Amino acid sequence: MSRALISRATDKIKDEVDAWRSRPLDKIYAVLMIDAIVLKVRDGAVSNRPVYIAVGINLEGERDVLGTWVGTGGESAKQWMTWLAELRNRGIQGALISCCDGLKGCRTR
């Protein structure tokens, strides 16, 4: 596929993706799972960047990808706090269980 084809395809769905990324979320999730994976990302040059993902399981047992974000450095608790604040601003008030991989700074109160 050419770069032009990829650009045209992403331009056509950009508004839908933006609407999905800012949609209101449920107030409570039974489970909130957060993690990141480091991938090679091309943004001018190729670099290793963390891709953060938050997945919720609602009270009916349905899974939902709540958000994805591409970071700039390694995975960090500080960056997670930014993404979790965004989820809170979109309506999440809490989760019965939160799952993460022991990232320092992501602890329960």
C-alpha positions in Angstrom: 0.0 0.0 0.0 1.2 3.5 -0.7 1.6 6.3 1.8 -1.1 8.2 -0.1 -3.6 5.4 0.2 -3.0 5.1 4.0 -3.3 8.9 4.4 -6.6 8.9 2.5 -8.0 6.0 4.5 -7.1 7.5 7.9 -8.4 10.9 6.8 -11.8 9.4 6.1 -12.2 7.9 9.5 -10.5 10.6 11.6 -13.8 12.2 12.7 -15.2 8.8 13.8 -12.0 8.0 15.7 -12.0 11.4 17.5 -15.7 10.9 18.5 -14.9 7.4 19.8 -11.9 8.7 21.8 -14.0 11.4 23.5 -17.2 9.4 24.1 -18.7 9.4 27.6 -17.9 6.3 29.7 -19.8 4.4 32.4 -19.6 5.7 35.9 -18.5 2.3 37.4 -16.6 -0.6 35.9 -16.4 -4.0 37.5 -12.8 -4.3 36.3 -10.3 -1.7 34.9 -7.2 -3.1 33.2 -4.3 -0.9 32.2 -1.1 -1.8 30.6 1.4 -0.6 27.9 3.5 -2.3 25.3 6.5 -0.7 23.6 6.3 -0.7 19.8 8.3 0.7 17.0 6.5 3.8 15.8 7.3 5.8 12.7 6.9 9.5 13.2 9.5 10.9 10.8 12.0 8.4 12.2 11.4 5.0 13.8 11.5 5.0 17.6 10.4 2.7 20.4 7.4 4.3 22.1 4.9 3.0 24.7 1.4 2.4 23.6 -0.9 2.6 26.6 -4.3 0.9 26.7 -7.2 0.9 29.2 -9.8 -1.8 29.0 -12.9 -1.9 31.2 -15.3 -4.7 31.9 -18.7 -3.1 32.7 -21.2 -4.4 35.3 -22.9 -6.5 32.6 -19.6 -8.3 31.9 -18.9 -6.6 28.5 -15.4 -5.6 27.6 -14.7 -2.1 26.2 -11.5 -0.5 25.1 -11.7 2.8 27.0 -8.7 4.4 25.4 -5.4 4.1 23.7 -2.5 6.6 23.8 1.0 6.7 22.3 3.6 8.0 24.8 7.0 9.5 24.2 9.3 7.7 26.6 9.2 4.6 28.6 6.0 3.5 30.5 5.6 5.6 33.6 3.2 6.0 36.5 3.1 9.8 35.8 2.0 9.3 32.3 -0.7 6.8 33.5 -2.0 9.4 35.9 -2.6 11.7 32.9 -4.5 9.0 31.0 -6.5 8.0 34.1 -7.4 11.7 34.7 -8.7 11.8 31.1 -10.9 8.7 31.8 -12.2 10.3 34.9 -13.1 13.5 33.0 -15.0 11.3 30.5 -17.2 9.9 33.4 -15.5 7.1 35.2 -15.9 7.4 38.9 -14.5 4.1 40.0 -13.8 0.4 39.4 -14.4 -2.5 41.7 -11.1 -4.1 40.7 -8.2 -2.5 39.0 -5.5 -4.5 37.3 -2.0 -3.4 36.4 1.5 -5.0 36.3 3.0 -3.5 39.5 3.9 -0.2 38.0 5.3 2.0 40.8 2.8 4.8 41.6 -0.2 2.8 40.5 -1.5 1.7 43.9 -4.8 1.6 45.6 -5.8 4.0 48.3 
